[in-house]
Amino acid sequence: MEINANHFITEDFLLNSEIACTLYHDYAKEMPIIDYHNHLSAKEIAEDVPIENITKAWLSGDHYKWRGMRANGIEEKYITGNASSEEKFVKWAETVPYTLRNPLFHWTQLELKRYFDIDAILQSSSAKSTYTRANEILRIKTPARLLEEMNVKVVCTTDDPTDDLKYHKQIAEKGFFTKVYPTFRSDNLFLVGGFIYGLLKYPEDDQNALDFAVAASCLKHTIKGDANLVTVPEVEKLMNGDASGRVAR
């Protein structure tokens, strides 16, 4: 699939009225970014070395892009496997046109325009030239420098409650423009809590205890908030093969 267009992002992208243009250009455009949820690496920010490769920046841990590539039938070796960085990027470029009308398409084009001054739609025909151009820029830019150029004042990383915060301390000591703070994601706690309950419920069957923990964790991801508001029968229903993922109320 090829998109026949020379550019996509304009100065008034997504601004559909005079009021919207005024609010963005006269007020919001120069305001700093406070990013309270992301998957940036505190370690990479602290180490402050150039990113060098757009595949590393875009595809090394972005599960949204991975999901899009899998939905497009891309082999796993080009997603999380041992294919080269350029091969992975080409496969992502091949996928991008099929994400049209999805935020993945908008994010991709917006980032290419704003940070690499690339107007071309990312697709198979533009993959190699985009890869080369982006890498030329990234070879001299560290994560901290990129964040400063984007006017990101605060980044809140996503961390496990047991994570070592030494890299956050290093960032604070280096005095970067961007302040980096930890935020805790409790996914693993739900798994541990479910496993403890499973061991109590199935004291003679470790596999059942683990299956209970996994099912409980899966159901938690369908519920807003921090409490796992599911019942034991609902967890056991998923354990026993009902993969609808629905919580009956």
Secondary structure by P-SEA (a helix, b strand, c coil): cccccccccccccccccaaaaaaacccccccccccccccccaaaaaacccccccccccccccaaaaaaaaaaccccccccccccaaaaaaaaaaacccccccaaaaaaaaaaaacccccccccccaaaaaaaaaaaaaccccaaaaaaaacccbbbbbbcccccaaaaaaaaaacccbbbbbbbbaaaaaaaaaaaaaaaaccccaaaaaaaaaaaaaaaaacccccccccaaaaaaaaaccccccccc
